[in-house]
Amino acid sequence: MTSIERVGSREVYRNAWLTVREDDIRRPDGSPGIYAVVDKPTYALVIPRDGDRFTLVEQYRYPLGLRRWEFPQGTAPGMAAMDAEPLAARELREETGLRAATLTLLGRLDVAPGMSSQRGWVFLATGVTQGDHDREHEEQDMHSAWFSRAEVEKMMRDGDITDAQSIAAWALLLLSEHV
């Protein structure tokens, strides 16, 4: 099967978190086109678990204009590449102060493959102990809290958790429990 071929590319925007490029493409039938791509580094998402309790973080999400609950997640500073497990441990510690005795890989997620190159790793953190968080300046309004499994699932059903990566990560957790 023939795929789309990139025949040219130009960066149209860059900041400390992402780049946007516009690619000239050739479709399988030979016709030209343009594709816009948001390039972001790989992220790690962590589901912190202590028995039947799970930690979520809440923060203001500027593009939505809303405070949202989600699992701790993020990328390395300055768009640096980082191995998945150390990145997961870093994000967990940074956003919640938690340290995990065990990080178990649950799977991989693509954020928005129709427009972004960003991919993410999902981990389950167990054997967690509390320490001090080390939040980035942009995360100064963030806080974390423990919730029961029933509360997490109710929050997803009621629209209190709408972060697609968090909901997909929860699905990976549920699938891992049925293996």
Summary of the structure (lengths in Angstrom):
residues: 179
radius of gyration: 18.2
end to end distance: 33.7
largest distance: 57.2
contacts: 510
relative contact order: 0.19
helix: 24%
strand: 46%
